[in-house]
């Protein structure tokens, strides 16, 4: 199981965050997803043997938003995310 934190660009309301969450939950292999509208972020837990972060990012894009990998370690959640461009 892999846990990935990422930024989600383009969300502006609760309906946006729900759309992202719904799209990601449909990806086979995703076990858990939590979208934070105020931080424009998402934490997703998935089985890397079934899907990849690219599959998840494609689902987010299909919903009309953009997922950008933040940090692989949980320390970034409490210290603010470090962004990879």
C-alpha positions in Angstrom: 0.0 0.0 0.0 1.3 3.5 -0.9 0.2 6.7 0.6 0.7 9.8 -1.5 0.1 13.5 -0.7 -0.4 15.9 -3.5 -1.7 19.4 -4.4 -4.9 19.7 -6.4 -5.2 22.8 -8.6 -8.5 24.3 -9.8 -10.7 23.5 -6.8 -12.8 26.5 -5.6 -15.8 25.0 -3.8 -17.1 21.9 -2.0 -18.6 20.6 -5.2 -15.1 20.7 -6.7 -13.5 18.7 -3.9 -16.4 16.2 -4.1 -15.9 15.8 -7.8 -12.1 15.1 -7.3 -12.9 12.6 -4.5 -15.5 10.8 -6.5 -13.2 10.5 -9.6 -10.3 9.2 -7.5 -12.5 6.6 -5.7 -13.4 5.1 -9.1 -9.8 4.2 -9.9 -9.3 0.5 -9.3 -6.7 0.0 -6.5 -7.5 3.2 -4.6 -8.3 2.3 -1.0 -8.8 5.7 0.6 -8.9 9.3 -0.5 -9.2 12.5 1.5 -9.5 15.9 -0.3 -8.9 19.1 1.6 -10.5 22.1 -0.2 -8.9 24.7 2.1 -5.4 23.4 1.4 -6.1 22.4 -2.2 -4.6 19.1 -1.4 -5.4 15.4 -1.4 -4.0 12.3 0.4 -4.6 9.0 -1.4 -3.8 5.5 -0.3 -3.6 2.9 -3.1 -2.3 -0.5 -4.0 0.7 0.2 -6.3 0.3 -3.3 -7.7 -3.1 -2.4 -9.2 -2.7 1.3 -10.1 -0.1 4.1 -10.1 -0.2 7.8 -9.1 -0.3 8.6 -12.9 -3.7 6.7 -13.1 -5.0 8.8 -10.2 -3.7 12.0 -11.7 -5.4 11.1 -15.0 -8.7 10.6 -13.1 -8.3 14.1 -11.4 -7.6 15.7 -14.9 -10.6 14.0 -16.4 -12.7 15.6 -13.6 -11.3 19.0 -14.7 -8.5 19.5 -12.1 -4.7 18.9 -11.8 -2.9 16.8 -9.3 0.7 17.6 -8.5 2.8 15.4 -6.3 3.8 17.2 -3.1 5.9 15.0 -0.8 6.1 11.3 -0.1 6.6 11.6 3.6 4.0 12.4 6.2 6.2 15.1 7.8 5.2 17.5 5.0 1.6 17.3 6.2 2.4 19.0 9.5 5.2 21.3 8.2 3.4 22.4 5.0 4.0 20.6 1.7 7.1 20.9 -0.3 6.3 21.1 -4.0 8.1 19.4 -6.8 7.5 21.2 -10.1 
